[in-house]
Amino acid sequence: MLSRPEVRADYDKAIRVNAMSDALMQRYTGNAPGRPSPARAKPKPPPPHVVRAQRRAYNAAVRQLLLVTAAFMLIVIAVVAVLTLAQIGIGELL
């Protein structure tokens, strides 16, 4: 089949196009034959001091969120209590 010149030329052209597109993709993505893909490479685990710093920051953020929520709830309870006492006090005066 490839002994005919026109079929052979079409085949060579298709192979050349595929080879060029593969070479361009390898150049821009870094996927050279025999090398692992950068997207598939596992990242190194962070050093222990970074893990400790991240854990401290997370704990501080959670603690701050809980304190702000508790303060807000105490303010709401205090306002409700004051308004309730004021309403009872005004009712007794009338």
N, C-alpha and C positions, 0 to 999 in steps of 0.2 A: 504494500500500500504506500509506504514512504518512498518507494522507488520512483514514483512519478514526481517530476520537479515541482509542479504547482502545489501538490499536496504537501510535499516536503517544505516548501517555502511558507505555506500557511502554518504548518506545525512549528517550524523554527520561529516564526513571528510570535505565535502564541506563547511559546516557551520563553522567548526574550521578554515579552511583556510581563509575564508572571515573575520572572527573575528580577526585573527592574522594580516591580512593585514590592516584592519581598525585601529587596535590598533597601529601598526607601523606608519601609516600615521598621526594619531592623535598626536603621540609622536613627530614626526619630523616637523609637520606643525603647531602644537598648536591648531588644531581644535578639541577640546574636546567637547563632547556632552553638550549642554546647554550654551556654551560660544560662543560669536560671533567670526567669523574668523578674524584674524589680517589684512588680505588683505581688508576686507570689512569695517573695522572700519574707521570712518572719522577722519582725523588728526585735531588736535586743530588749530584754526586760530592763526597766529603769533601775538605776543604782538604789541601794537601800536608803541612802539619805534623801533621795527624791521621793521615794515611797512614804517615808516618815513625814516629810514636809507636806505632801499631799493629804495624808491622813489627818495631820494636825489642822490643816486649813479646812478640810471637810468637817471635822468635829467642831471647830470654831464657828463655822457657818451654821451648822445645825443648832448649836447652843444659842447663837444670836437669834435665830428664827424662833426658837422656843421662848426665849426671854421676851422678845417683842410681842409674841402672841399672848403670853401670860400677862404682860403689862396692859395690853389692849383689853383683855378680858376683865382685869381688875378695874380699869377705868370705866368700862361699861357697867359693871356691877355697882360701882360707887355712884355713878350717875343715876342708875335706876333706883338705888336705895335713897338717894337724896330727893329725887322726884317723888317717890312714894311717901317719904316722910313729910315732904312739903305739902302734898295733897292731903294727907291725913291731918296735918296741922291746920291747914286752911279749912277743912271740913269741920273741925272741932270749934274753930273760932266763929263759924257762922251759926 
